[in-house]
């Protein structure tokens, strides 16, 4: 996975935190591998510009695609994990560095809770937080609308075009595959 994410010239360095094989429902053959990692974005001089915490999903039996997608995963999708707290004055503090992950599993995989421990990368404010994500919300993000980068600042905006068939990120893409898509996942704060 590292070689796929860290292509020469894209200035993104993944730092892996954890990985889990998680059932997607009652069918064990429909399980997905979820990767939890940080993406360190650097400028051309190697200085860190930004750190984003990410979650990625892939089918364990993904054999890649055809033509330009040979030796590339066709079920790979990723989303940003956002952990933030709103102050009384409306200022939002982001805890952008994922440090560890814990899964609280239940009999029903869709009710699994994902606990993330985050820290800040700010030089002004140092702190940490625990954010809780419902697996059903994570799955909804991966099955929901896509975002893409647009404009001079490469900002993520909702993709308004027609979603290709078969849908990117699904297991039946052995013959048809499309570039990965990114969408943002927001957290539910656990008050401690």
N, C-alpha and C positions, 0 to 999 in steps of 0.2 A: 504494500500500500504506500509506503514511503516514496518509492520511485515514481508512482503515479501522481502523487500530490506535489512532489518537489521537482518539477520539471526545470531544466536549466533556463534561467532568464525570467522566471515568474516571481522571484523574490518572496516566495512563501515557504517557510520552513515549518513542517508539522512536528509537534512534540506530543507523543502519545502518552495518554494517562491510563486508559483501561480499555478492555474489550469484553463483550458478553454475547453468548449465543442465547437469544431470547425467542421463545415461541411467538408466532404471530396470531395464533388461535389454537384450535384443538388439533389441527393436522400437524404432526411433528415434522413433516417434510417441508412445511412452509415457514420454518424458523428463519430468522435473520441474524447476522452478526452485526452488532452495534459497536462502533468504535467511538471512544471519547478522547478528544485531543484538543490541543491549542494550535492555532496557526499564527506564527510570528511573521508579520509582514515587514520587510526591510526595504530601505531605499537602495540605490545603486552603490552607495559607499558601505553598506552592511549595517547601518544604524537602524535600530528597531523603530518603526513608525507606529505600529499598532499590534495588539494581540487580541485575537478573537477565540472564544471557546466554541468548539464545534462538536456535533454528533454526526456520524455517518452510518449508513446502513448498506449492507450488501447481502445477497443470497449466497450461502456457503457453496452452492453447486454452480456458481456462475462460471462459465467456461469462456466467456468473451464473445465477441461478435465476428462479423465478416468484413471484408474490404478494409476500410480505414480503421476499423475497431478490432482487428486481430490483436490478441494479447492485451486487450483492455476490457475492464469490467463493464458490463452493460447494465447491471442492476445497482450500480453505485449512485447513491444520493447523499447529500449532506445538508445540514441545517445549522444555523448558529444558535448556541445556547446563551440566552440573555439572563443575567442575574443582576437585578437592580433594586434599590430601595428609594422611595420617594420621601424627601424631607418635608417638614411642615410648610416650608416656604415654596414648595413645588420643584425644588432642585432634585434632580435624579442622580444618585450615586451608582456607578456601575462597578461591579466586581467581575472583571473581565478575564481573570486567569483561573481556569479550572485546575484544581490541585488533586482531587480524588473523587471517586464515584462509589456509591453503595447502592445495591438494588435490594429493595424489600419486596420479596416475591410472595405471591398468594396463589391459591388454587387456580384462579382465573388470571392468565397472563396479562390480560388487558387492564387489570387493576393493580399491576405492579407499580411501585413507586420508585423513582430514580432520585437519589439524594446526591447533590453535587456540592462539594466544598470549593469555594472560590476565594480569591484574594484580589486586591487591586494592584494595578501597575502604576498608579499615580505616584508622583514624587511629592505631592501636596498632602494626600490623605492615605494613610496605611490602615487597612482593615481586612476583615474576612467575613464571609456570610455562608449560610447553608441555604440552598434553593432546592425545592422539591418539584419534580415534574411527574405527571401521570403518564404512564406508557401509552395510554389511549390518546392523550393529547399529542405525544410525539408521533405516533402512527398517523394521526389526523393531519399533522403538518406534512409528513412524507407523502401522504395520499392527496394532499390539497393542492392549491395553486402554486405555480412556480414563480420565481423571481429571476431577473437577469440583470447584468450590469449594463448601464447605458450612460451616455453623456461623457463630458470631458473628465469628470471626477470618478467615473465608473461606479456610480451609485446604484444600489440595488433598487429596482422598481418592479411592481407586479407585471408578469408576462401577460399580455393581452391577446396574443395570437392563439391559433387553434393548437391544442395539445396533440402531438403526433400519436398515431396508433401503430403498434401497441405503445402504451404509456411508458415513458422513461422510468426506469427503476423497477420494472416488473420482471418476473422470472422468464416470461415468454419472449425475451428479446434476443434469442440466439441468432436470429437472422436479421433483426432490425434493432438498431440502437441509436441513441442520440446522446449528445453531450450531457454531462451532469448538470443538475440545476440546484440552486441554492434558495432557500427560503428561511425565514427567521422564526424561531421558536421562543416564546416568552415564558418566563417562569412564574411559579406561584411561590411566594416567600413563606418560609416556615418561621414562625415567630418563636423565638427561644427565650 
